[in-house]
Amino acid sequence: MPMNPLRIFTGALFALFLAARLAAAGAAPVSDAAADNWDAVPVCVFGMPEAGYAVSADDSGYVTEVLRAALAPAGYDLVYKDMPYLRARGDLAEGRIQCSLSSKGETKRAAPARSVIAACDLSVAYIAADGFSGIKDLTNQKVAHLYGFDFQQLLPVPIRPQTTYDRTSAIHMLDRGHARYVVGEESMLKDAIRETGLPLTEFGFSRFMSLDVVPVFAPNAEGYRLRDIFDKRMAEMAASGELAAIFRKYGLSEERIRHILKSDTP
């Protein structure tokens, strides 16, 4: 997995560089001209909450790795910042970060990429014995979901959100009756149930939405440049097989990989 560069800033790197030069030269001073020749590595800050195999808090995940592979040849260092989704989109619109994610077709206050980077199936998890007749059952019910995401925006009925910091906590809330439903990416919810040790057969799942996900960049000159770099590199990575290799590394099914590769808008 890639090393975590989240806390590495240009100032710290510059200080280390100067210290090494001073030590090598017997503490000889570095001239202003030499300091002026230091070129900072351009950074693309990617803001998103943790999202399972796609975006992990340890700076891994297939989305993070694809973004890094797409931007690195242009000289950009990708820095992941774990943050609530609504804050990420606000910071993106203001240019405080350079990249986040959104569903394909959503262009509000952002520069969306053409190339799809992920796809997910959003489902409702419920106690099988209680049954589930449709999305209307969520109306005004306690619905647990991962902190940082605003599922209310995706649902056509009002809910009483119960946010948690990990999916296993949401499953325990469901099992103990503290929440009536859990919403999230179906495969991640099933993994969370397995982690709790509860029988998967005690739970039911109902898919309510499938989303193609694209990177969105800040709506400024740098953001548009990053978007164009990303789309160009994605085409190259798809053609070379590099993109599929990254997806397979993280266990995506061949069906899901084919879907992502075919979902780019001409």
Sequence and secondary structure as in RCSB ss.txt:
>XXXX:A:sequence
MPMNPLRIFTGALFALFLAARLAAAGAAPVSDAAADNWDAVPVCVFGMPEAGYAVSADDSGYVTEVLRAALAPAG
YDLVYKDMPYLRARGDLAEGRIQCSLSSKGETKRAAPARSVIAACDLSVAYIAADGFSGIKDLTNQKVAHLYGFD
FQQLLPVPIRPQTTYDRTSAIHMLDRGHARYVVGEESMLKDAIRETGLPLTEFGFSRFMSLDVVPVFAPNAEGYR
LRDIFDKRMAEMAASGELAAIFRKYGLSEERIRHILKSDTP
>XXXX:A:secstr
     TT  HHHHHHHHHHHHHHHTTS    HHHHHT     EEEEEE  BTTTB TTS SHHHHHHHHHHGGGT
 EEEEEE  HHHHHHHHHTTSSSEEEEETT  TTSEE SS  EEEEEEEEEEGGG    GGGGTT EEEEETT  
GGGT SS  EEEEESSHHHHHHHHHTTS SEEEEEHHHHHHHHHHHT  GGGEEEEEEEEEEEEEEE SSHHHHH
HHHHHHHHHHHHHHHTHHHHHHHHTT  HHHHHHHHH    
